[in-house]
Amino acid sequence: MKNEGAAFFMGTNTADGYVSLFPELFDAKDGWTVYLIKGGPGTGKSGLMKRIAQEAQQRGYLVQRVYCSSDPKSLDAVRIPALKVCLLDATAPHTLDPQYPGAAETIVNLGEAWDKKKLQENAQRIFTLTDCNKDLHRRSVLFFQAAACAMEDSRRRGLRNLNTEKIERYAQRFAARELICSNAKGEEKRCFLNGNTPNGFLTMFDTAEFYCDKIVRITDETGAAAGELMENLRRYAIGNGVRVLTCLNPFLPNGRPLHVIFPEERIGFFTDNFLQHFTPYAHKTLRGARFEKADEPVNGKQRIQFNKKAATQFIGDGVALLDKAKKVHDELEQFYIDAMDFDRVNQITEDLMKEIFG
């Protein structure tokens, strides 16, 4: 779609629980205007952002969309970089409150448009569904933790046979040849290009194409070579004044990056494994085996295959719980939908558009 920018996740269920990168969507001290949208499920937060995103596109602005990993059809945030405007769902699990009220952030309260009496009449059912939804998400994390353990075991086995010096040399040669270095400190932005969702493990392939004229995929059975290469490239970029978009691993967000993108150079390196295949998009393929020690074959191949099957099963179990949580959330939403005055929501949206676009 014309003027449709990158789409990504800024929060997802991980082995560390729900991880939110929402505070990184804007810099309040850099002139951003931020709208923190508050309201219950089904109150129109995503619809409001979709309308404003569409209006921005029609006016010729590039729009970036952040999707909800609990419901990939819904928006969690919208960024309009040219205007330094950000709108985001500031409710749980990515709750945000203003740090500089009025000076940078404004609360948009959709609770103004609901019938409190109707919600109180259904309070017991709302309590039950809300608690059930939270419990299903909590249980899904246990399965993602198990999947992460299996994948981490394979990575550590791969590390034993890895020629780290060879990886470092490759990263240095690439950086010297392709990256635009400066004396300044590099700028790092973080996101999730992948998310654990009710629809499965999703990858934003279109975003890779949006940012990159050259996509390098790294096929790696254990994830060891890919992870070390990503981290080397990331560190070199930050240390040499290069802008980098670091895409975190939705299973181990504090571990090695899963992908790295260099927006200025329009080049990206992407991990290709049993969960995601960049084959149709790749301009070049690197095989993780090229970074192995030639005289030391990888040990435990049977265990690595077992880990892959186990991780696949655990992820499927976690996704099944997210799907149940989505169904519970849909039922919960209906109570709020029935209690909302959407004419009032439309008026709030119209007022916001006037404020944003003039």
N, C-alpha and C positions, 0 to 999 in steps of 0.2 A: 504494500500500500504506500502511496506517495507520502513522504515525510514521516513514515513510521520508522522510528529508530530501533535501538536494541531492546530486546525483551529478556528478562532474567528473573531469578528469584533472589530475594534478600533475606529469606528465612526458610528453614526447613527442619524437619525432625532428623536428628543425627544420633550417633552413639553417645553424644554429650547432652542429649535432650534437645529441646527446640533452641536453635541458635539464630539470633536476629542480628542482621547487619544494618538495620534501619537507621541508626544514628549516622551512618556513613553516606546517606543519600544526599546530604546537604551540609553546607558550612554556614552556620548562622552569622558568623563574623565576616563572611565574604559577600554580603549583599543579597543572600537568598531570602525570599519570602516563602514561608512555610505554612501550610494549612493542615492542622492536626484534626482529622475527622473522627469524632466520637459518636458512638451509637451502638445499638445491639445488633445481633445477626438479622439480616433481612430488612434493615432500615434504609437501605439505599446508598450505602457508602461506595460500593463498587460502581453502581450505576451513575452516581454523581461524577466520579472520576472518569468514567468512560465518555460521558457527555463533554466534559471539559477537554479531554484528550482529542476527541473528534473535532471540536471547535478549533483547537490549536492547530490541528493538521489542516483544516480548511483555510486557516489564515496563513498557512505556509510555514509554520514552525515545526521543527523536528521534535518528536515526542518519544520519550523512553517510558516503557511500561514495565512495572514490576508485578508479576503474577503471584497468586496465592497458592502455595504448595498444598494446602488443604482442599483447594478447589481451583484447579488451573484455569477455569473459565472466568474466574473473578480477579479483579485487580486489587492489589495491596497498596500500590502507589503509582503516581504519574510524575514524571519530571519533564519540564520544558526548559532545557538548558539556556536557550537564547534569552529567556526572560528571567532566569534564575528563580523559577517558581517550582515548588514541589508540593504535591498534595499526597497525603498518606493516611492509611487506616491506622490510627493511633491507639487501637484497642488490643486486648490480649489476643494472642500471645506475644505480640510485638508492641506492647504498650509504650507510648512516648508522652511525656508531659513537656510543656514549654520550659526552656531554660532562660529565654529572654522574652517573656510574654509581651506581645504587642510590638516590640522592637523588631522581632524576627518571626515569631510564631503566633498564629491565631488559631484558637480552638473553634472548630465548626461543630456545633452540637445538634445532631439530628434527633436527639432525645426531645427537643422542643416540639417535634411533630408527632409524638406518639400519645396514645390514650392510656395514661397510667392506670386508670381503673380497669381497663380490659386486661392489662398485663397482670395486675394484682389478682384478678379473678382466676387466672391460670398459673398462679405463682408456684404451686406444688409441682405441677408438671414441668414448668420451666426449670425449677431446681433440679428435678430428676434428670432431665435431658442434658442440662449443662454439666452436671457432675459425671454423667455417663460419657459424654463427649470427651471430657478431660481424662477420664480413666482409660478410654480406648487409645488416646494419643500417648498416654504414659506407657501403656503396654506395648504399643508399636515400637517405642524407643528400645525396649528390651531386645526385640528381634534385630533392630538395626545395630545394637551393641554386639550381638552375637555374630552378625554378618561382618562387622568391622574387625572383630577378633580373628575370624577366619582369614580375611583379606590381609590383615597385618601379619599373621603367621607366614603367609606366602611371601609377603614383601621382605620380611626378615630373612627368609630362606634365600631369596634372590639376592639380597645384599651381600651374602657370604661369597658369591661368585662374581661380584660386580667390580669392574675396573673403574674406580672413581676418578682416577687421574685422566682416563680417556674421556670421561664425561666432561670434566672441567676443561680439557683442551678443546673439545667440540664447542662448548658454550662460549669460550673465549674467541674462537675463530668466527663463530656465527656473529657474535656481538661486534667484533672488529669490522666485519664485512657488511653487516646489515643494519645495525642500530645507529641512530643519530645521537651521539653522546655529547654531553656538555659538562661544564664544571659545577652545575647546580645539583642539588639533591634530587633524585628521581621521585616522581609522583606515583604512588600506588593507590589504586582503587580496588576494592574487593567485592565479589559477588558470588552467587552460586549459578553456574550455567546448567546445573543439574538439580533435581529435587526429588525427594521421596513423596509421592502423591497417591491419592486414591486410584489413579489410572496407571500406577506403576512408576518405575524409575524413569523420569523424563529428562531429555536433553534438549536444550534450545539450539538446535542446529542452525536455524535461520540467523541467530545472533552471531554465530561464528562467521557466517557468510557476510553479514552486515559489516563487521569490523575488518575482515581479512580478504585481501586479494590473493594471498598465499596461505593455504592451510597445510600445516605439516602434522601428520598423524603419527603417533608413536605406538606401535603394536608391542604389547608387553604383557606376558602371561602373569608375572608376579607383581607388577607395578613398581618394582624396585628401580629399574633404570629410568622409567618415565618420571617417577617422583623426584629422583636426584637431579635429573636434567632440568625439570621445571624449577626446582629450588635454586639451582645454579644460575639459570637465566634470570629468574626473579631478582636474586641478590645482585647480579651484575647490573641489571637495569636500574635498580634503586641507587646503587653506589655510583652510577655514571650519568645521572641526570636524564634518564630515559623514562617516559611514561609507560606504566605497565598496568594492565587489568589482570588481577590475580583471581582465578576461579577456584574456590575452595572445594575440597572433597566433602560431599554431604554426609559421609560416614565418619571421617576423621577430620573435622574442620580445623583442628590445631596441628595437623600433620602437614605433609608435603602437598603443594597445590596439585590439582588435577589437570588444570590447563593454565597457560599464560598467553596473554594477547598484548601485542605492541600496537596500539591504535595509530600512532603517527606513521609507523612503517607499514601498517596494514598487513602484519604477519602474525600468525598465531600457531602455537604448539598445543596439540590436543591429545590426551590419552585415549587410546583406542583399546578397549578390553571387552570382556564378556558381557558387560552391561551396555555398552554404547559403541557404535561403529561409524566412524567418520569416512569410510571408504568412498561413498558417492561424492564427497565434498573435497577430498584431499588432492592437493597438487603435488605432494611429496610424501613418501612413507619412510619412516625410520623404524628399524627393527631393534627392539630392546636387546636382542642377542648380540648385536654388534658391539655392545659395551661390556660383554662378559669376558672373564679371563679365559683365554683360549685353552689353556692347559688344565682347567678345573671345571669339569662338567657340573651342571646344577644337580645338587642332591635333593632327594625327596620329591621326585616328580609325581609319584602316586599321591603323596600328601597334598601337593599343590592342586592336583585335579580334584581331590576330595574337598579341599577348602573351597574351590570354585562352586562345586555342587551344593555344599553346605550353605555358602553365602547366598546363592541363588534361592535356595529354599527359605532361608531366614528372611530375605528381602521380600519374597512373596508373602510370607506370613505377616510381616509388618505392614505391607501394602493392603492386605485383606482387612486388617484392623482399621487402617485409615479409611478404607471404603465404608466400613460399618460406621465409623465416626462421621463421615460425610452424610450418610443417611440419617443419623441422629440429628446432625446439624440442620439438615433440610426440614425435619419435623419441627425443630426449635424455631427456625426462621419463620415458619408459618404463623406462629403466635404473634410475632412482631409485625409481619406483613399485615395481618388482620387488624392490628392496633395502630397502623400508621396512617397519617394524613399525607398522602404523596403529593397532593397539590402544594402543601407547605414545603415538602422536600424540593419540588420543582422550583419553587420561588427562591429557596435558599441557593439552589444551583444557579439560577439566573442572576441573582445578586453577586455570587462569586465570579461568574463570567464577566460581569461588568467591571468588577474590581480588578480582575486579572488583565483583561484585554482593553479596558478603557471604553 
